[in-house]
Amino acid sequence: MIRTTHVGSLPRTQDVVDLIFARENGASYDQATFDATMTAASAATVGRQVASGVDIVSDGETSKISYATYVKDRYTGFSGDSPRNAPADLKAFPGFLKRLADDGGTPQYARPMCTGPVASKGQGELQTDIANLKAGMAEHGAAEGFMNAASPGVISLFLQNDHYTTREAYLAALADAMAEEYRTIVDAGLYLQLDCPDLALSRHMLFADLSDSEFLKIAASHVEALNHALSGIDPSRVRVHICWGNYEGPHVCDIDMAKVFPTLMSVNASQLLFETSNPRHAHEWTVFRDRAAEIPEDKILVPGVIDSTTNFVEHPELVAERVTKFAQIVGADRVIAGSDCGFGTFAGFGTVDPDIAYAKLSALSEGTRLAAERL
């Protein structure tokens, strides 16, 4: 058996989105209604994953405004607004960038700066999310679950520093603050997933003026901070996700997987999630084939075998083909089939229709079963 999973976020229902944005915008809302809605929606999301054949499920990040900026609500030190900086590939095609903006294709949400010491406000919201996920798993018979958490590097990408004297000092403070969140998730019996688009996306978003070699030094410092935050946590309970930005665009400025490959391998996490279905990175499965000797034996590959930015539903035969390629590199026991990215990166925003997202997950499961039978 080859297990199936996905990157984490899933489409949210409109009542969930309305409540999240009421809180985001400082509007009045009933806390009891908010809590009950999130509990029910999380359970329903787990149920739809199980029905789609997903083995390792999440809460869909139901209660979060986004996978990175949620930290502003759970940690002190953030206020004001951070500058917006479009990825370099979108800047290279200004007509397309304008079309995205005019069509509402760029989500609007608060991105405050770090303006003071970063410290936890407590783990109350996290504990609620964990309880909701575990209740949904029990209700629908899911044996394994994971919960997403932002990495220090991705927080520094979206919530930029205006307090600490250096980037390194900011990363260190974030690592110290986030460590408790990471431990809490693992101690609850869940897999911890660290979302790290900063290890690839930030190359053409925040560090476009650097050379690749200079950027890789920045990425290494992000991994150093992350590994510090993971001290004492069993790597077999940790997943890390790397990506180049979960948006349909030209992606002509993406740094090659071959260049970030050593950085990815250096994270103290056993499960490595990465894109390999979208047209810009589908060919890079050969990096893993050609550098198999550099993949530590404790690493489990979780390639994205379905895309998260188009409404095409992949044929199960194509999914089986993609899964088989990686199983032949490291063995079927060291492969879990996943998605390129999440389907609900930002609340209320997503290019994939919610029902189609679950149809894609069903294709993921069916194709993975085909691959396992043939292997």
N, C-alpha and C positions, 0 to 999 in steps of 0.2 A: 504494500500500500504506500502510495505517495500522498502525503497530506496536502491540503489546500488552505490558503489564507488570502489576505489582501492587505493593503497598506494601512487602512484604518478608518478614514472618514467615509461616510456614506450620506446620501441625500437625506435632508431633514424635512419633516412635514411642515406645512405652512403655520400651524399653530405653534410649533416649536420655534420656527424662525421669528414669528411675531414677538414671542416672549423674550427671545435672546436679544432682539434689537430694541425692545422696550427697556431692558436692562442696560444695553450698550449706550442708548441715547438719553438715559436718565429719566425716562418717562415712568409714570406710575404703573405698577402691576402688582398682582396679588402673589405673595411668595408661596402660599400653599398651593395655588393653582400652578405656579411655575414648577414646584417640586413634583407634584402629581403628574404633570404633563411630561416631564423629563423621565420619570420612572416608567410610565407606560410606553413612551416612545422608544426608550432604550430596549425594553423587553421585546417590543414589536420588531425592532431592527435586528436583534439577535434571532428572533424567530424567522425572519426572512432570509438571513444568512444560512441558518440550518436547513431551511427548505430548499435553498439553492445548492446545498451540498458542501458548504464551507466547513472545514474541520476546526480551524483555530479562528475564533470570532472576536469581534470587538464591540464596544458600545456605539460604534459609528461616530464617535466624538459628538454625540448628540447635544450636550449642554454647552459646547464651546463655540465661541464666535469664529475662531480659526485655530489651526494647529499650533501656531506660534504666539500670537498676540493675547491668547487667554491668560498668559502669565501676569499681565498688567492688573488683572482682577484678583490674583492670588498672592501677589508679592508687592511690597512697598518699593518706593524709589522711582516710580514712573509718573510723568505728567507732561502736559503740553502735547506737541506733535512732532513726529520725525519727518524729514524730507522724503518725498516720493522720488524714486529713481527707477525708471523703466529699464528692463533688460536691454542689453546692447543690440540683440537681434531685432527687437521691435523698433528701436531707434533707427536702425538701418533701413527700415521700411516704414517711413512716417505715414504714408497713406493707409497702411494696414493698422498702425497704431491709432490713428485718428478714427478709423472705422470702429475699432474695438471700444474706444471711449464714447463715440456717438451712439453705439448700440447698447451701451451699458455693460460692455464686456470686461470692465475692470471693476472689481468689487470695492465698495467704499466701507471702511471701518477704521476705528481709531488706531493709530500707531504712535503712542507717546514716546518721548525720549526718556532715557534714564537720567534723572535729575537729582537723585539722592541715593543713599545706601540701599542696596537690594536685600530684602529680608522677607521671610515667609510670614504671611498673615495667619498661618495655621493650615492644617490639612483637611479642614471641614468639607470644602467643595469636592476635593479629591476622594475623600472617604464616601461621600454620597454617590459619586460616579462609580466607584468600585462596587458599592452595595447594589446599585442599579444593574450593573453588568452581571454580577454574580447571581442576582435574582433572576435575570433574564436567561442566563445559562441553565440554572436549575429548572426553570419553567419549560424550556425547550430542549433540554437534554444535550447541551453542548459540553463536551468534556474539557476543552482547552480554550482559554481566552487570553487576550492581550490588551494592554492599555497604552495609548500613545502619551508621550511627554516630549516637550521641546528640549532640544540640546542647547547648551550654552552658546554655541556658535550661531544657531539660527535665531536665537533671541537677539544676539548682538547685530544680526543682519537687519531685522525688522524694527527693533526697538533700540535705536542707536545711542551711543554713549555721549552724555554731556555732563558727566559727574566725575568719573574716575580719571586719573591722570594719564593712563595709557590703556590701549586696547587689551593688553595682557592683564592689567589689574581688573578691568571690567569682566573679562572672561573668568578670572579666578573667583571674583565675587559671585558671579552667576553659578559657577560650578559648586561653590560652597552652599549657595541657597537651594539649588535644585537637588542636591544629593538626598535630602530627606524625602522628597517626592519620589525619586527613583526607588529608594529602599521600601517606601510604603507600598508601592505597586507590587514589587517582588514579594514582600512579606505577606501580601494578600493571596499569594498563590497564582498570580497572573504573570505572563511574560511582559517584560518592559520593552516597549518599542521607542527608540530614540529617533526622532525625525531630524535628519541632517542634510537638507538641501544646501546648507552653507558650504559643504565640501565639494559642490559642483556648480550649482546655480549662482552662488555669489561671485564666481569668477567673472561672469559677464553682466553682473548686476551692480555690485559694489566695488569690485576690484578690476574693472575693465582697463584701467590705466597701467596695470602691472603686467609683467611678463608671466608666462606660465610657471616658470621656476620660482619667481617671487611669490606668486599666488600659492604654490604648493607649500611654501614655508608658512604662510598664513594658515592654510588648512591643517598643517601639522600642529600648529599651536592650538587650534580648535580641538583636535583630537586629544592633545595633552590635557586640556581642561576637562574634556568629557571623561577621559579615563580616570582623572583624579576624582570626579564626582561619582564614578562607578566603583571606587575602592571598596573592597569587601563584599561586592555583589558577585554572585556566581555568573560567569559569562554565558553559561548554558541557558540562563533565564533572560537573556538580553538579545534584542533584535535592533539592528540599525538600518535606517533607510536613507539612501542617497539618491538625489535626482537633480535634473537640470531645469526644473520649473514645470509645474503641472498646468500647462496652457498650450492650446493649439497655436502654433506660430512657426516661423521659419527655423529657429534654433540653429542658425548657421554660425553662431558664436560659441556654442557649447564646447567646453574642454573635453578632450577625448577620454574615454574610460581607461585607455592604456596609461594615461598620465596620472590619473587619480587612483588607479588600482592599488598601489602600495599603501596609500593613505587609507583606503577602505579596509584593507587587510589589517591595519594597525589598531583598529578600534577593539576594545575589550568586550566584544559581543560575538556570540557564536553564529547567529543567524544574520545573513547579509541580504538585504532587499534592494533591488536595483531595477532600472528600466531596461527592457530588452524587446519591447514590442513596437514602440513608435518608430516611424520611418527614419529618424535621425540616429537611432542607437540599436536597431534590430541586428545590425551586422556585427555588433561588438561581443556577441557570444564567443567569437573566435579568440578574444583576449583571454577568456577563461580557459579555453582549450589550449592555447599556445603557452600559457603561463600556469598551467595546472600544478607544476612543481612548487610554485610560490604560494599556493593556497594551503594554509595550515590545516592539519587533519581535523581540528575541532570546529572548523567552519562549515556551516550549512548554507548552501546557496538558495536564495528565494527569488528567482528571476520573475520579472513581470511578464506573464504570458498572455495578458489581455491589456489593451490600451485603455486609458482613463479619460481621453479627451475627444473621442469620437463616438458616434452612435451606431457604428458598425458593430454587430455582434459576431465575434470571431467564431469560425467554424471549429467544432471540437477536434477535427483532424489537424487543423493548424496548431491548436493548443497542444495536442499530443506531440506534434513534431517539435515544437519549442521545448517542451518538458524533456523529451527524449535526448535532445542535444546536450542538456546539462547533466542528465543522469549518466550519460556515457562519459562525461568528463570526471565526475567525482563519485559516481555510484548513486543508485536510486535512493539509498538510505540517507544520503546527504543532500537531498533536494526537496524543497517544499514549493509548490506552485503558487504564485502570487499575482498581483496586479502591478502595473507600472507605477501608479500613484493612487491617491484616494479619489473618490467620486464626489466628495463634499468638502473640499479643502476650506472653503469659506461658507459660513451659514447663508443659505438663500442664494448661493451662486454655484453654478455647475453647468457644463455644456452637455452632459449626458442626462437624458430623461431618467427619472428615478426607476421606472419599471424596466427600462433598458439596462440600467446598471445591474439589476439583479438577474436579468437575462444573460448578461455577460458573465456574471459569477456562476450561473448554471452551466454555461459553456466551458468555463474554466474547470469546473468539477467534472463534467462529462469527458472533456479532453484529457484530463489528468488520469481518470480511470482507464481510458483507452491506452495511454502510455504505460501505465503500470501493468496492465494485462500483457502488453506486448513485450515488455522488458522481462 
